[in-house]
C-alpha cells in the first residue's frame, strides 16, 4: 500500500470511529431497518468493468453479510432486505435462475452459520412463495425452522415479494375469516390488517434506505413504511460502506419524528 493510500485509509478509519461514537451517544437507534439493495448490475458494469451482471450479484451477497454484522454490532434487532421482487421475474431467465440459486445458497449458509445461532437470529422468508420452486422452498423452510425459536434478532428476506400483493393476500385472509364467521366486519381495523401481514409480529421499519440513487420504494413494504424515515444514497449496493450505513443512522437520529403532532 502506498503512502497516499495508507494515509487515506487511516483518515477514513478515524472518521468512521468518530461517527460511530457520535451515533451511539446521539439518541435512539432505529429498531427496524429495511433496505432496498439496488445497483448490483450497474456496479458490475461501471465499477468491475464486467460484461456479466452476475458478478455484481455475487458482490451484493457478500455486502449483505457485512450489513447484517453491522446491525448486530450496533444492536439493531430487526433487518429486512428486498432481495427479489415479483417484477424481477421479467429479467432474462439465466439471470433469474442465477439470482434465485444465489439467494437459496445464502439461506443454506445462514442456517448453518454458527454466529446466527449464537446471536439467536430468526430467519424469515417473506413473499409469494407459490412463485418459487420446490428446492428453493425446502431451503427456505429449513432455514426458518432451524431458527424459529430465536427472538434476539430478526432477519427477514423478501423474495418474490410485492407490497401490493402482500396487502391483497392479507385482505383475502380477513375476508375468508368474515365469510366463515370467525370475524365480524366491525372488527376490521389497521391493527388487524397489520397482524395479517408477513411480519405482523415485529415492529414496522422506522428507517428504510435505498442504494444506487433511485428515489422510489418500488412496491416494497408499502403498508409497513407509512411512517418510516426514508434515506437514499447514490452508492451502489456492493460498494455500500460502513460509513454510508452510519450516515444513514445519523440522519435518522437528526430527524424530528412528529407523526402529525
URVEN-V396373 format. One record per residue. N is the residue number from 1. RES is the residue in one small letter. SS is DSSP state (@ for helix, = for strand, . for the rest). PHI is phi in degrees with one decimal (NA if undefined). BURIAL is b if it has 16 or more other C-alpha atoms within 10 Angstrom, else e. Layout:
n=N res=RES ss=SS phi=PHI burial=BURIAL
n=N res=RES ss=SS phi=PHI burial=BURIAL
This chain:
n=1 res=x ss=. phi=NA burial=e
n=2 res=x ss=. phi=-70.6 burial=e
n=3 res=x ss=@ phi=-61.8 burial=e
n=4 res=x ss=@ phi=-63.9 burial=e
n=5 res=x ss=@ phi=-65.3 burial=e
n=6 res=x ss=@ phi=-63.0 burial=e
n=7 res=x ss=@ phi=-62.3 burial=e
n=8 res=x ss=@ phi=-62.8 burial=e
n=9 res=x ss=@ phi=-64.3 burial=e
n=10 res=x ss=@ phi=-66.7 burial=e
n=11 res=x ss=@ phi=-64.8 burial=e
n=12 res=x ss=@ phi=-63.0 burial=e
n=13 res=x ss=@ phi=-61.8 burial=e
n=14 res=x ss=@ phi=-65.8 burial=e
n=15 res=x ss=@ phi=-64.9 burial=e
n=16 res=x ss=@ phi=-61.4 burial=b
n=17 res=x ss=@ phi=-63.6 burial=e
n=18 res=x ss=@ phi=-62.9 burial=e
n=19 res=x ss=@ phi=-65.3 burial=b
n=20 res=x ss=@ phi=-61.7 burial=b
n=21 res=x ss=@ phi=-62.6 burial=e
n=22 res=x ss=@ phi=-62.8 burial=e
n=23 res=x ss=@ phi=-68.0 burial=b
n=24 res=x ss=@ phi=-64.4 burial=e
n=25 res=x ss=@ phi=-100.2 burial=e
n=26 res=x ss=. phi=-90.1 burial=e
n=27 res=x ss=. phi=130.5 burial=e
n=28 res=x ss=. phi=-61.8 burial=e
n=29 res=x ss=. phi=-86.7 burial=b
n=30 res=x ss=. phi=-61.6 burial=b
n=31 res=x ss=. phi=-85.3 burial=b
n=32 res=x ss== phi=-147.4 burial=b
n=33 res=x ss== phi=-105.7 burial=b
n=34 res=x ss== phi=-115.1 burial=b
n=35 res=x ss== phi=-130.4 burial=b
n=36 res=x ss== phi=-95.5 burial=b
n=37 res=x ss=. phi=-85.5 burial=b
n=38 res=x ss=. phi=-115.1 burial=b
n=39 res=x ss=. phi=111.4 burial=b
n=40 res=x ss=@ phi=-60.8 burial=b
n=41 res=x ss=@ phi=-69.3 burial=b
n=42 res=x ss=@ phi=-67.6 burial=b
n=43 res=x ss=@ phi=-62.8 burial=b
n=44 res=x ss=@ phi=-61.4 burial=b
n=45 res=x ss=@ phi=-75.3 burial=b
n=46 res=x ss=@ phi=-90.4 burial=e
n=47 res=x ss=@ phi=-97.8 burial=e
n=48 res=x ss=. phi=-83.5 burial=e
n=49 res=x ss=. phi=56.6 burial=e
n=50 res=x ss=. phi=-102.1 burial=e
n=51 res=x ss=. phi=-80.1 burial=e
n=52 res=x ss=. phi=-99.2 burial=e
n=53 res=x ss=. phi=-65.1 burial=b
n=54 res=x ss=@ phi=-59.7 burial=b
n=55 res=x ss=@ phi=-64.2 burial=b
n=56 res=x ss=@ phi=-68.4 burial=b
n=57 res=x ss=@ phi=-66.7 burial=b
n=58 res=x ss=@ phi=-64.5 burial=b
n=59 res=x ss=@ phi=-64.0 burial=b
n=60 res=x ss=@ phi=-64.8 burial=b
n=61 res=x ss=@ phi=-62.0 burial=b
n=62 res=x ss=@ phi=-61.5 burial=e
n=63 res=x ss=@ phi=-65.7 burial=b
n=64 res=x ss=@ phi=-59.1 burial=b
n=65 res=x ss=@ phi=-63.4 burial=e
n=66 res=x ss=@ phi=-63.6 burial=e
n=67 res=x ss=@ phi=-64.1 burial=b
n=68 res=x ss=@ phi=-57.0 burial=e
n=69 res=x ss=@ phi=-64.1 burial=e
n=70 res=x ss=@ phi=-60.2 burial=e
n=71 res=x ss=@ phi=-64.1 burial=b
n=72 res=x ss=@ phi=-59.1 burial=b
n=73 res=x ss=@ phi=-64.8 burial=e
n=74 res=x ss=@ phi=-84.3 burial=e
n=75 res=x ss=. phi=85.4 burial=e
n=76 res=x ss=. phi=-80.5 burial=b
n=77 res=x ss=. phi=-85.4 burial=b
n=78 res=x ss== phi=-130.4 burial=b
n=79 res=x ss== phi=-133.2 burial=b
n=80 res=x ss== phi=-126.1 burial=b
n=81 res=x ss== phi=-123.8 burial=b
n=82 res=x ss== phi=-93.1 burial=b
n=83 res=x ss== phi=-95.7 burial=b
n=84 res=x ss== phi=-160.7 burial=b
n=85 res=x ss== phi=-91.7 burial=b
n=86 res=x ss=@ phi=-61.9 burial=b
n=87 res=x ss=@ phi=-70.2 burial=e
n=88 res=x ss=@ phi=-64.5 burial=e
n=89 res=x ss=@ phi=-65.9 burial=e
n=90 res=x ss=@ phi=-82.2 burial=e
n=91 res=x ss=. phi=-71.7 burial=e
n=92 res=x ss=. phi=-53.4 burial=e
n=93 res=x ss=@ phi=-56.3 burial=e
n=94 res=x ss=@ phi=-67.3 burial=e
n=95 res=x ss=@ phi=-71.8 burial=b
n=96 res=x ss=@ phi=-60.1 burial=e
n=97 res=x ss=@ phi=-60.9 burial=e
n=98 res=x ss=@ phi=-64.0 burial=e
n=99 res=x ss=@ phi=-61.9 burial=b
n=100 res=x ss=@ phi=-66.5 burial=b
n=101 res=x ss=@ phi=-67.0 burial=e
n=102 res=x ss=@ phi=-63.8 burial=b
n=103 res=x ss=@ phi=-67.2 burial=b
n=104 res=x ss=@ phi=-60.0 burial=b
n=105 res=x ss=@ phi=-61.9 burial=e
n=106 res=x ss=@ phi=-62.9 burial=b
n=107 res=x ss=@ phi=-62.6 burial=b
n=108 res=x ss=@ phi=-63.5 burial=b
n=109 res=x ss=@ phi=-62.0 burial=e
n=110 res=x ss=@ phi=-65.3 burial=b
n=111 res=x ss=@ phi=-68.3 burial=b
n=112 res=x ss=@ phi=-96.0 burial=e
n=113 res=x ss=. phi=-71.5 burial=e
n=114 res=x ss=@ phi=-60.5 burial=e
n=115 res=x ss=@ phi=-64.4 burial=e
n=116 res=x ss=@ phi=-60.5 burial=b
n=117 res=x ss=@ phi=-76.5 burial=e
n=118 res=x ss=@ phi=-65.3 burial=e
n=119 res=x ss=. phi=-87.5 burial=e
n=120 res=x ss=. phi=56.9 burial=b
n=121 res=x ss== phi=-95.0 burial=b
n=122 res=x ss== phi=-86.2 burial=b
n=123 res=x ss== phi=-95.5 burial=b
n=124 res=x ss== phi=-143.0 burial=b
n=125 res=x ss== phi=-104.2 burial=b
n=126 res=x ss== phi=-120.8 burial=b
n=127 res=x ss=. phi=146.2 burial=b
n=128 res=x ss=. phi=-83.8 burial=b
n=129 res=x ss=@ phi=-68.0 burial=e
n=130 res=x ss=@ phi=-71.7 burial=e
n=131 res=x ss=@ phi=-91.0 burial=e
n=132 res=x ss=. phi=-109.1 burial=e
n=133 res=x ss=. phi=-82.8 burial=e
n=134 res=x ss=@ phi=-62.5 burial=e
n=135 res=x ss=@ phi=-62.2 burial=e
n=136 res=x ss=@ phi=-65.1 burial=b
n=137 res=x ss=@ phi=-63.8 burial=b
n=138 res=x ss=@ phi=-64.7 burial=e
n=139 res=x ss=@ phi=-66.3 burial=b
n=140 res=x ss=@ phi=-65.2 burial=b
n=141 res=x ss=@ phi=-63.0 burial=e
n=142 res=x ss=@ phi=-65.0 burial=b
n=143 res=x ss=@ phi=-63.4 burial=b
n=144 res=x ss=@ phi=-70.0 burial=b
n=145 res=x ss=@ phi=-65.5 burial=e
n=146 res=x ss=@ phi=-70.6 burial=e
n=147 res=x ss=@ phi=-119.2 burial=b
n=148 res=x ss=. phi=-63.9 burial=e
n=149 res=x ss=. phi=-87.3 burial=e
n=150 res=x ss=. phi=-91.0 burial=b
n=151 res=x ss=. phi=-150.1 burial=e
n=152 res=x ss=. phi=-67.7 burial=e
n=153 res=x ss== phi=-135.3 burial=b
n=154 res=x ss== phi=-123.5 burial=b
n=155 res=x ss== phi=-118.2 burial=b
n=156 res=x ss== phi=-112.7 burial=b
n=157 res=x ss== phi=-120.2 burial=b
n=158 res=x ss== phi=-88.4 burial=b
n=159 res=x ss== phi=-132.1 burial=b
n=160 res=x ss== phi=52.0 burial=b
n=161 res=x ss== phi=-109.7 burial=b
n=162 res=x ss=. phi=-146.0 burial=b
n=163 res=x ss=@ phi=-63.3 burial=b
n=164 res=x ss=@ phi=-65.5 burial=e
n=165 res=x ss=@ phi=-61.7 burial=e
n=166 res=x ss=@ phi=-62.2 burial=b
n=167 res=x ss=@ phi=-64.0 burial=b
n=168 res=x ss=@ phi=-59.8 burial=e
n=169 res=x ss=@ phi=-61.2 burial=b
n=170 res=x ss=@ phi=-64.4 burial=b
n=171 res=x ss=@ phi=-63.5 burial=b
n=172 res=x ss=@ phi=-62.9 burial=e
n=173 res=x ss=@ phi=-63.6 burial=e
n=174 res=x ss=@ phi=-66.0 burial=b
n=175 res=x ss=@ phi=-61.4 burial=b
n=176 res=x ss=@ phi=-64.1 burial=e
n=177 res=x ss=@ phi=-64.3 burial=e
n=178 res=x ss=@ phi=-66.5 burial=e
n=179 res=x ss=@ phi=-61.3 burial=e
n=180 res=x ss=. phi=-91.9 burial=e
n=181 res=x ss=. phi=82.6 burial=e
n=182 res=x ss=. phi=-84.9 burial=e
n=183 res=x ss=. phi=-148.2 burial=e
n=184 res=x ss=. phi=-96.6 burial=e
n=185 res=x ss=@ phi=-55.3 burial=e
n=186 res=x ss=@ phi=-65.6 burial=e
n=187 res=x ss=@ phi=-86.3 burial=e
n=188 res=x ss=. phi=-77.3 burial=e
n=189 res=x ss=. phi=-147.9 burial=e
n=190 res=x ss=@ phi=-60.8 burial=e
n=191 res=x ss=@ phi=-63.1 burial=e
n=192 res=x ss=@ phi=-66.8 burial=e
n=193 res=x ss=@ phi=-62.3 burial=b
n=194 res=x ss=@ phi=-59.9 burial=b
n=195 res=x ss=@ phi=-67.5 burial=e
n=196 res=x ss=. phi=-95.4 burial=b
n=197 res=x ss=. phi=-79.9 burial=b
n=198 res=x ss=. phi=-60.5 burial=b
n=199 res=x ss=. phi=-117.5 burial=b
n=200 res=x ss=. phi=-66.5 burial=e
n=201 res=x ss=. phi=-99.6 burial=e
n=202 res=x ss=. phi=-127.9 burial=e
n=203 res=x ss=. phi=-61.4 burial=e
n=204 res=x ss=. phi=-63.4 burial=b
n=205 res=x ss=. phi=-58.6 burial=b
n=206 res=x ss=. phi=-105.1 burial=b
n=207 res=x ss== phi=-141.1 burial=b
n=208 res=x ss== phi=-121.4 burial=b
n=209 res=x ss== phi=-125.6 burial=b
n=210 res=x ss== phi=-128.5 burial=b
n=211 res=x ss=. phi=-91.9 burial=b
n=212 res=x ss=. phi=85.3 burial=b
n=213 res=x ss=. phi=90.0 burial=e
n=214 res=x ss=. phi=-76.0 burial=e
n=215 res=x ss=. phi=-115.8 burial=e
n=216 res=x ss=. phi=-155.0 burial=e
n=217 res=x ss=. phi=-96.7 burial=b
n=218 res=x ss=. phi=52.8 burial=e
n=219 res=x ss=. phi=65.6 burial=b
n=220 res=x ss=. phi=-105.1 burial=b
n=221 res=x ss=. phi=48.1 burial=b
n=222 res=x ss=. phi=-68.6 burial=e
n=223 res=x ss=. phi=-76.9 burial=b
n=224 res=x ss=. phi=-72.5 burial=b
n=225 res=x ss=. phi=-94.1 burial=b
n=226 res=x ss=. phi=-55.8 burial=e
n=227 res=x ss=. phi=-119.5 burial=e
n=228 res=x ss=. phi=-75.0 burial=b
n=229 res=x ss== phi=-81.9 burial=b
n=230 res=x ss== phi=-103.5 burial=b
n=231 res=x ss== phi=-138.3 burial=b
n=232 res=x ss== phi=-120.3 burial=b
n=233 res=x ss=. phi=-133.8 burial=b
n=234 res=x ss=. phi=-75.9 burial=e
n=235 res=x ss=. phi=-67.9 burial=b
n=236 res=x ss=. phi=-68.8 burial=b
n=237 res=x ss=@ phi=-53.4 burial=b
n=238 res=x ss=@ phi=-63.4 burial=b
n=239 res=x ss=@ phi=-95.4 burial=b
n=240 res=x ss=. phi=-67.1 burial=b
n=241 res=x ss=. phi=-105.5 burial=b
n=242 res=x ss=@ phi=-58.0 burial=e
n=243 res=x ss=@ phi=-65.8 burial=b
n=244 res=x ss=@ phi=-66.6 burial=e
n=245 res=x ss=@ phi=-64.5 burial=b
n=246 res=x ss=@ phi=-63.5 burial=b
n=247 res=x ss=@ phi=-63.7 burial=b
n=248 res=x ss=@ phi=-64.0 burial=b
n=249 res=x ss=@ phi=-65.8 burial=b
n=250 res=x ss=@ phi=-62.7 burial=b
n=251 res=x ss=@ phi=-59.7 burial=e
n=252 res=x ss=@ phi=-59.6 burial=b
n=253 res=x ss=@ phi=-67.5 burial=b
n=254 res=x ss=. phi=-85.4 burial=e
n=255 res=x ss=. phi=-90.4 burial=e
n=256 res=x ss=. phi=-99.0 burial=e
n=257 res=x ss=. phi=-87.9 burial=e
n=258 res=x ss=. phi=-92.2 burial=e
n=259 res=x ss=. phi=51.7 burial=e
n=260 res=x ss=. phi=84.0 burial=e
n=261 res=x ss=. phi=-83.1 burial=e
